[in-house]
Amino acid sequence: MFAKKLSDESVVESLEASVAKPTLVPTEATENHEVTAQLESLYADIEYLTKVFPDHNIRSLTDYARSLETQGHEQKQKAIASGDVQDHGLIPGFVFAQLSTLNQELADSTSTVGIVEVDDSGIIKTYNQYEADLAGVEKKGVFGRNFFTEVAPCTNNRLFLGAFKEGVQTNSIDKKFNYTFTYKMKPTPVVIQIYRDTASKRNFIFVQKR
């Protein structure tokens, strides 16, 4: 959508200067996965922009993208405030309405977002096809395994696992953030939403590729 809107606008200034691709910070150079993941995500975005818009200045592109994002956010907030729409983040409305009774069949019928249900210790109970395709794994091989230490150990850190543990402890979490999956796959930028259904005390991790 951004690419389409940008190609139709004349507000982005075309410059001759090209932007060199930054050198990635080696993973072994830092123990802070959060920093490494964010750098990988940033560099992936820069690489995409320079390929699609080679004659445009990166600063002007990102500034314009932010302005579009801000406009969209303001419109959405007005709609939420008026009661016209409900905001559940990544969670589709029909899924949100059935979280306490969600089963594998319903999870698999969702083709727009990855759904992973884990118990309070992180053991996978539900894992839908979208997430299996994104991660490149077989669904049957993940059930009963720990999501944070066995299936996706790149999430075993303060940002991800820390937020999950806090949600379990307080029986309340609805946290959304950008992340980059790196385990057994090329760096893949995603949006994460960790949600705990307080009524049923079920934990869900929603994943959508950026």
C-alpha positions in Angstrom: 0.0 0.0 0.0 2.8 2.4 0.9 4.5 1.7 -2.5 1.3 2.4 -4.4 0.6 5.6 -2.6 4.1 6.8 -2.8 4.2 6.3 -6.6 1.1 8.4 -6.9 2.5 11.3 -4.9 4.8 14.1 -5.9 5.8 15.1 -2.4 8.8 12.9 -2.2 11.9 14.7 -3.3 14.1 12.8 -5.8 17.8 13.0 -5.1 20.8 11.6 -6.9 22.6 10.4 -3.8 22.3 6.7 -3.2 22.2 5.1 0.2 24.7 2.3 0.8 23.5 -0.8 2.6 24.7 -0.8 6.2 26.8 -3.6 7.5 24.9 -5.8 9.9 26.2 -6.0 13.5 27.2 -9.7 14.0 25.0 -11.5 16.4 28.0 -12.6 18.5 29.0 -9.0 19.0 26.1 -8.5 21.4 24.1 -10.5 23.9 21.1 -8.2 23.5 18.8 -9.9 21.0 16.4 -7.0 21.1 19.0 -4.6 19.7 20.2 -7.1 17.1 16.6 -7.9 16.0 15.7 -4.3 15.6 18.8 -3.6 13.6 18.1 -6.5 11.2 14.5 -5.2 10.8 15.8 -1.7 10.1 18.3 -2.8 7.5 15.8 -5.0 5.8 13.5 -2.0 5.4 16.3 0.1 4.1 17.3 -2.5 1.6 13.7 -2.8 0.3 13.3 1.0 -0.1 16.6 1.4 -1.9 15.6 -1.3 -4.4 12.1 -0.1 -5.1 13.0 3.6 -5.1 16.6 3.9 -6.0 16.4 7.6 -6.9 14.8 8.7 -3.7 16.4 9.9 -0.5 15.8 7.5 2.4 15.0 10.3 4.8 12.2 11.7 2.6 10.8 8.2 2.1 10.6 7.3 5.7 9.3 10.8 6.7 6.5 10.4 4.1 5.7 6.8 5.4 5.5 8.1 8.9 3.0 10.9 7.8 0.8 8.3 6.2 1.0 6.1 9.2 0.1 9.0 11.5 -2.9 9.9 9.4 -4.1 6.3 9.4 -3.7 6.0 13.1 -5.6 9.3 13.8 -8.5 8.1 11.6 -8.6 4.8 13.3 -8.6 6.3 16.8 -11.5 8.6 15.8 -13.5 5.6 14.6 -12.7 3.7 17.9 -13.7 6.7 20.0 -17.0 7.0 18.1 -17.8 3.3 18.7 -17.9 2.6 14.9 -15.1 0.0 15.2 -13.4 -2.1 17.9 -9.7 -2.4 18.0 -8.3 -5.9 18.8 -4.9 -5.3 17.2 -3.8 -8.3 15.1 -6.7 -10.5 16.4 -9.5 -10.9 13.9 -12.9 -10.0 15.4 -14.4 -13.5 15.0 -11.3 -15.0 16.7 -11.4 -12.5 19.5 -15.1 -13.3 20.2 -14.2 -17.0 20.6 -10.9 -17.0 22.4 -12.1 -18.8 25.4 -13.3 -21.7 23.2 -10.9 -21.4 20.3 -9.8 -24.8 18.9 -7.3 -26.0 16.3 -9.9 -26.0 13.5 -10.9 -22.3 14.1 -7.2 -21.3 14.3 -6.4 -23.0 11.0 -9.3 -21.2 9.3 -7.5 -17.9 10.0 -5.4 -17.1 7.0 -4.2 -13.6 7.9 -2.4 -14.1 11.2 -0.4 -16.8 12.9 -1.9 -18.1 16.1 0.1 -19.9 18.8 -1.5 -20.9 22.1 0.8 -21.8 24.9 0.1 -22.8 28.5 1.6 -20.9 31.4 4.9 -22.7 31.1 5.2 -22.0 27.3 4.1 -25.5 26.1 2.3 -25.2 22.7 -1.3 -26.2 22.7 -2.5 -24.7 19.4 -0.4 -23.8 16.3 -2.2 -22.7 13.1 -1.2 -23.3 9.5 -0.4 -19.6 8.8 2.3 -19.8 11.5 3.6 -23.1 10.4 4.0 -21.8 6.8 5.7 -18.6 8.1 8.1 -20.5 10.3 8.7 -23.4 7.8 7.8 -26.1 10.3 5.4 -29.1 10.5 2.5 -28.5 12.8 2.6 -32.0 14.2 6.1 -31.5 15.3 5.5 -28.6 17.6 2.6 -29.6 19.9 3.8 -30.4 23.4 7.1 -28.5 22.9 8.1 -25.3 24.6 7.7 -22.3 22.2 10.3 -20.1 23.9 13.1 -22.7 24.3 12.6 -25.3 21.7 10.5 -24.1 18.7 11.4 -20.4 18.6 14.4 -19.9 21.0 15.1 -16.5 19.4 12.1 -15.4 21.6 13.8 -16.4 24.8 14.7 -12.9 26.0 13.4 -10.1 28.2 11.3 -8.4 25.5 9.4 -11.5 24.4 9.5 -14.1 27.2 9.7 -11.5 29.9 6.5 -9.9 28.7 4.8 -13.3 28.6 5.9 -14.2 32.1 4.7 -10.9 33.5 1.3 -11.5 31.8 1.0 -14.9 33.3 1.9 -13.6 36.8 -0.6 -10.7 36.6 -3.3 -12.6 34.6 -3.3 -9.8 32.1 -1.4 -9.0 29.0 -2.1 -7.4 25.7 1.2 -6.3 24.3 2.0 -5.6 20.6 5.4 -4.9 19.2 7.7 -5.4 16.2 10.1 -8.3 16.2 12.4 -10.3 13.9 12.4 -14.1 13.8 15.8 -15.5 13.1 15.8 -19.1 14.3 16.4 -21.6 11.4 15.2 -19.0 8.9 16.4 -15.8 7.3 15.6 -12.7 9.4 11.9 -12.2 9.1 10.3 -9.0 10.3 6.9 -9.6 12.0 4.4 -7.9 14.3 3.7 -9.7 17.6 0.8 -9.5 19.9 0.8 -11.5 23.1 -2.7 -11.7 24.6 -4.1 -13.5 27.7 -7.8 -14.2 27.9 -8.4 -13.4 31.5 -11.7 -15.4 31.7 -10.2 -18.7 30.5 -6.6 -17.9 31.4 -5.4 -19.0 28.0 -2.3 -17.4 26.4 -2.0 -16.6 22.7 0.8 -15.3 20.6 -0.4 -13.7 17.3 2.1 -13.2 14.5 1.8 -11.3 11.3 4.6 -10.8 8.7 5.5 -7.2 8.0 
